[in-house]
Amino acid sequence: MLTILGFAMIATFLVLIMMKKMSPIAALVLIPALFCVAVGQGAKLGDYVIEGVGTLAPTAAMLMFAIVYFGVMIDVGLFDPIVRGILRFCKADPMRIVIGTALLAAIVSLDGDGSTTFMITVSAMYPLYKRLKMSLVVMTGIAATANGVMNTLPWGGPTARAATALKLDAGDIFVPMIPALAVGLLAVILLAWVLGRRERKRLGMLTLDEVLVREPETVLVGTGGGALAKGTAQAGGGGTGGTADGPHESGKPAGPDESDEPDEEFKGLDPNRSTLRPRLYWFNAGLTVALLAAMILELMPIPVLFLLGAALALTVNFPHMPDQRARLAAHADNVLNVSGMVFAAAVFTGVLTGTGMVEHMADWLVGAIPEAMGPHMALVTGLLSLPLTYFMSNDGFYFGVLPVLAEAGAAHGVSPLEIARASLVGQPLHMSSPLVPAVYVLVGMAKVEFGDHTRFTVKWAALTSLVVLGAGILFGII
């Protein structure tokens, strides 16, 4: 019964948010509360929620201060050189812009933190997508999938969890997987090329005059009739931004929420913004490198590192109290939205775990594996990693399910290393899971409905995961 109710709870949640019948926060709170009562454990709901909040509180704190820290770094211009390089490549070509999104997300993902990746990627690419009236779900889908592939880095989380759960060396798991992951990253870039060509066909290919090509950062300033409005359509009849009612990749017409919103609302990378601190560039770069190095070396808990980093960044870059308050206020919306979503997700995960639904679901799935598939447990693990890491937290999958799969594989002579490597292939899909706090940073900053993002991204992310699995089998890694 708990198995059926667990799947029913997850399905109800996904259907309601994808149909936009409930907001994600409301669905994350009310649906598990209802199912907790349905299983006869309503009296323990408070305990489950408090336990879930306690588990996710460090994550919420990390995201809060990470948003402040990287928000300040974006404000002061730390990432402007990277952005300018990507923009020089992108120009005003929708296809190049989508490929640039994939490249930027992959590069920034090297720090191992999804929220950081999404903040920088959206800050850089959002103005271009808005000005050209491109589909924003293409941006969020490509960014999430690229980050999912890179999330398998040893310091990204899943590899370390797999190594810990099976008592293996993280390097022994990750290094042989590099060729398969490289194929996965190429698959994301190919996907970006396909989606970019589709956007180019819908909108037309735009050109910029020589001044704009020489100074591509000017595409980030101005409003309605600004820099990109000077482009001329070469194909597709899309004008400077495509037709206002052209179909977006989400399968619906471009409405006011995606195309007609004034650009004044987002000037994060305006090259003339008053928050720039060019004289402090190398200090900020050094501070960021030191912070990332401390994270990788695990010198302190990540929430503490970001707390210290945010305080130091604010103090040095904005020594006057009114300026510090202004910066905190500027990023308050993102902080509140993300932290609120994390604590709402704590209700969902708390009930799912506390009632025993997760355990029963995992046992049912493992028990449903035919005995004849025993020698192929690595393949089975790879396939199971797609739905399980989407519907469960990484902790739940790697510490609860993976050891059982590894034990079943060992009984048929399958190496735990192969099981561990196979368990990583679901990460491209995992990064769009409603249980991943960072995805709310992505959709929140991009002003995309979570349901729209889910509908668009899941199929492409699942395909990318299968490509990684196929490459791993082909190369003899899995």
Solvent accessible surface area in square Angstrom, and as a share of the most:
residue,aa,sasa,rsa
1,M,164,0.73
2,L,36,0.18
3,T,22,0.13
4,I,118,0.60
5,L,32,0.16
6,G,0,0.00
7,F,65,0.27
8,A,36,0.28
9,M,0,0.00
10,I,9,0.05
11,A,53,0.41
12,T,48,0.28
13,F,1,0.00
14,L,23,0.12
15,V,76,0.44
16,L,44,0.22
17,I,4,0.02
18,M,54,0.24
19,M,115,0.51
20,K,89,0.38
21,K,131,0.56
22,M,52,0.23
23,S,61,0.39
24,P,22,0.14
25,I,74,0.37
26,A,34,0.26
27,A,0,0.00
28,L,0,0.00
29,V,51,0.29
30,L,102,0.51
31,I,8,0.04
32,P,0,0.00
33,A,22,0.17
34,L,124,0.61
35,F,26,0.11
36,C,0,0.00
37,V,92,0.53
38,A,68,0.53
39,V,30,0.17
40,G,66,0.63
41,Q,42,0.19
42,G,29,0.28
43,A,107,0.83
44,K,108,0.46
45,L,42,0.21
46,G,46,0.44
47,D,98,0.51
48,Y,19,0.07
49,V,33,0.19
50,I,123,0.63
51,E,109,0.49
52,G,4,0.04
53,V,44,0.25
54,G,49,0.47
55,T,92,0.54
56,L,32,0.16
57,A,37,0.28
58,P,71,0.45
59,T,41,0.24
60,A,0,0.00
61,A,31,0.24
62,M,31,0.14
63,L,4,0.02
64,M,64,0.29
65,F,64,0.26
66,A,0,0.00
67,I,1,0.01
68,V,15,0.08
69,Y,0,0.00
70,F,2,0.01
71,G,3,0.03
72,V,0,0.00
73,M,0,0.00
74,I,12,0.06
75,D,13,0.07
76,V,5,0.03
77,G,6,0.06
78,L,14,0.07
79,F,18,0.08
80,D,15,0.08
81,P,58,0.37
82,I,73,0.37
83,V,4,0.02
84,R,70,0.26
85,G,35,0.34
86,I,18,0.09
87,L,3,0.02
88,R,128,0.47
89,F,79,0.33
90,C,0,0.00
91,K,92,0.39
92,A,1,0.01
93,D,4,0.02
94,P,0,0.00
95,M,29,0.13
96,R,86,0.31
97,I,0,0.00
98,V,0,0.00
99,I,21,0.11
100,G,0,0.00
101,T,0,0.00
102,A,1,0.01
103,L,60,0.30
104,L,0,0.00
105,A,0,0.00
106,A,9,0.07
107,I,88,0.44
108,V,16,0.09
109,S,2,0.01
110,L,93,0.46
111,D,15,0.08
112,G,16,0.15
113,D,12,0.06
114,G,11,0.11
115,S,0,0.00
116,T,2,0.01
117,T,0,0.00
118,F,0,0.00
119,M,3,0.01
120,I,4,0.02
121,T,0,0.00
122,V,0,0.00
123,S,4,0.03
124,A,0,0.00
125,M,1,0.00
126,Y,5,0.02
127,P,9,0.06
128,L,0,0.00
129,Y,0,0.00
130,K,12,0.05
131,R,26,0.09
132,L,1,0.01
133,K,53,0.22
134,M,0,0.00
135,S,0,0.00
136,L,0,0.00
137,V,1,0.01
138,V,0,0.00
139,M,0,0.00
140,T,0,0.00
141,G,4,0.04
142,I,1,0.00
143,A,0,0.00
144,A,0,0.00
145,T,1,0.00
146,A,0,0.00
147,N,4,0.02
148,G,0,0.00
149,V,3,0.02
150,M,28,0.13
151,N,17,0.09
152,T,1,0.01
153,L,18,0.09
154,P,35,0.22
155,W,104,0.36
156,G,16,0.15
157,G,15,0.15
158,P,1,0.00
159,T,0,0.00
160,A,42,0.33
161,R,69,0.25
162,A,0,0.00
163,A,9,0.07
164,T,91,0.53
165,A,20,0.15
166,L,26,0.13
167,K,182,0.77
168,L,50,0.25
169,D,83,0.43
170,A,29,0.23
171,G,28,0.27
172,D,73,0.38
173,I,0,0.00
174,F,26,0.11
175,V,90,0.52
176,P,46,0.29
177,M,0,0.00
178,I,81,0.41
179,P,61,0.38
180,A,0,0.00
181,L,17,0.09
182,A,49,0.38
183,V,46,0.26
184,G,0,0.00
185,L,45,0.22
186,L,117,0.58
187,A,22,0.17
188,V,0,0.00
189,I,49,0.25
190,L,106,0.53
191,L,19,0.09
192,A,0,0.00
193,W,102,0.36
194,V,58,0.33
195,L,0,0.00
196,G,0,0.00
197,R,117,0.43
198,R,110,0.40
199,E,0,0.00
200,R,59,0.22
201,K,168,0.71
202,R,43,0.16
203,L,2,0.01
204,G,0,0.00
205,M,73,0.33
206,L,7,0.03
207,T,58,0.34
208,L,24,0.12
209,D,68,0.35
210,E,128,0.57
211,V,81,0.47
212,L,9,0.04
213,V,68,0.39
214,R,154,0.56
215,E,84,0.37
216,P,6,0.04
217,E,35,0.16
218,T,32,0.19
219,V,4,0.02
220,L,7,0.04
221,V,34,0.19
222,G,33,0.32
223,T,51,0.30
224,G,61,0.59
225,G,69,0.67
226,G,14,0.13
227,A,10,0.08
228,L,2,0.01
229,A,41,0.32
230,K,129,0.55
231,G,5,0.05
232,T,80,0.46
233,A,40,0.31
234,Q,113,0.50
235,A,60,0.46
236,G,56,0.54
237,G,64,0.62
238,G,6,0.05
239,G,34,0.33
240,T,53,0.31
241,G,5,0.04
242,G,11,0.11
243,T,74,0.43
244,A,64,0.49
245,D,108,0.56
246,G,5,0.05
247,P,87,0.55
248,H,7,0.03
249,E,26,0.12
250,S,24,0.15
251,G,70,0.67
252,K,55,0.23
253,P,93,0.58
254,A,13,0.10
255,G,18,0.17
256,P,102,0.64
257,D,72,0.37
258,E,8,0.04
259,S,8,0.05
260,D,88,0.45
261,E,37,0.17
262,P,75,0.47
263,D,22,0.11
264,E,97,0.44
265,E,104,0.46
266,F,36,0.15
267,K,85,0.36
268,G,24,0.23
269,L,6,0.03
270,D,21,0.11
271,P,34,0.21
272,N,125,0.64
273,R,32,0.12
274,S,105,0.67
275,T,18,0.10
276,L,48,0.24
277,R,60,0.22
278,P,105,0.66
279,R,238,0.87
280,L,51,0.25
281,Y,60,0.23
282,W,202,0.71
283,F,76,0.32
284,N,1,0.01
285,A,19,0.15
286,G,39,0.37
287,L,28,0.14
288,T,11,0.06
289,V,100,0.57
290,A,57,0.44
291,L,11,0.06
292,L,39,0.19
293,A,41,0.32
294,A,11,0.09
295,M,20,0.09
296,I,78,0.40
297,L,119,0.59
298,E,142,0.64
299,L,123,0.61
300,M,91,0.41
301,P,88,0.55
302,I,68,0.34
303,P,28,0.18
304,V,61,0.35
305,L,16,0.08
306,F,0,0.00
307,L,80,0.40
308,L,91,0.45
309,G,4,0.04
310,A,3,0.03
311,A,53,0.41
312,L,81,0.40
313,A,0,0.00
314,L,15,0.08
315,T,76,0.44
316,V,50,0.29
317,N,2,0.01
318,F,4,0.02
319,P,86,0.54
320,H,121,0.54
321,M,113,0.50
322,P,85,0.53
323,D,55,0.28
324,Q,30,0.13
325,R,137,0.50
326,A,49,0.38
327,R,44,0.16
328,L,80,0.40
329,A,71,0.55
330,A,56,0.43
331,H,23,0.10
332,A,47,0.37
333,D,104,0.54
334,N,35,0.18
335,V,24,0.14
336,L,129,0.64
337,N,76,0.39
338,V,4,0.02
339,S,11,0.07
340,G,25,0.24
341,M,24,0.11
342,V,0,0.00
343,F,77,0.32
344,A,5,0.04
345,A,3,0.02
346,A,0,0.00
347,V,14,0.08
348,F,4,0.02
349,T,26,0.15
350,G,6,0.05
351,V,0,0.00
352,L,4,0.02
353,T,89,0.52
354,G,29,0.28
355,T,7,0.04
356,G,15,0.14
357,M,0,0.00
358,V,26,0.15
359,E,112,0.50
360,H,83,0.37
361,M,2,0.01
362,A,9,0.07
363,D,82,0.42
364,W,138,0.48
365,L,30,0.15
366,V,26,0.15
367,G,65,0.62
368,A,61,0.47
369,I,34,0.17
370,P,82,0.52
371,E,137,0.62
372,A,84,0.65
373,M,60,0.27
374,G,4,0.03
375,P,77,0.48
376,H,100,0.45
377,M,4,0.02
378,A,9,0.07
379,L,60,0.30
380,V,13,0.07
381,T,0,0.00
382,G,0,0.00
383,L,83,0.41
384,L,25,0.12
385,S,0,0.00
386,L,18,0.09
387,P,51,0.32
388,L,5,0.02
389,T,0,0.00
390,Y,12,0.05
391,F,53,0.22
392,M,3,0.01
393,S,44,0.28
394,N,14,0.07
395,D,63,0.33
396,G,23,0.22
397,F,0,0.00
398,Y,0,0.00
399,F,95,0.40
400,G,44,0.42
401,V,1,0.01
402,L,0,0.00
403,P,44,0.28
404,V,62,0.36
405,L,0,0.00
406,A,9,0.07
407,E,131,0.59
408,A,34,0.26
409,G,0,0.00
410,A,59,0.46
411,A,85,0.66
412,H,71,0.32
413,G,71,0.69
414,V,14,0.08
415,S,42,0.27
416,P,55,0.35
417,L,49,0.25
418,E,56,0.25
419,I,0,0.00
420,A,0,0.00
421,R,32,0.12
422,A,0,0.00
423,S,0,0.00
424,L,0,0.00
425,V,0,0.00
426,G,0,0.00
427,Q,0,0.00
428,P,3,0.02
429,L,12,0.06
430,H,10,0.04
431,M,9,0.04
432,S,0,0.00
433,S,0,0.00
434,P,7,0.04
435,L,19,0.09
436,V,12,0.07
437,P,22,0.14
438,A,9,0.07
439,V,0,0.00
440,Y,7,0.03
441,V,2,0.01
442,L,0,0.00
443,V,9,0.05
444,G,34,0.32
445,M,23,0.10
446,A,0,0.00
447,K,79,0.34
448,V,16,0.09
449,E,87,0.39
450,F,6,0.03
451,G,3,0.03
452,D,5,0.02
453,H,0,0.00
454,T,3,0.02
455,R,99,0.36
456,F,8,0.03
457,T,1,0.00
458,V,48,0.28
459,K,108,0.46
460,W,50,0.17
461,A,0,0.00
462,A,23,0.18
463,L,96,0.48
464,T,4,0.02
465,S,0,0.00
466,L,78,0.39
467,V,48,0.28
468,V,1,0.00
469,L,6,0.03
470,G,37,0.36
471,A,7,0.05
472,G,0,0.00
473,I,80,0.40
474,L,144,0.72
475,F,102,0.42
476,G,64,0.62
477,I,16,0.08
478,I,22,0.11
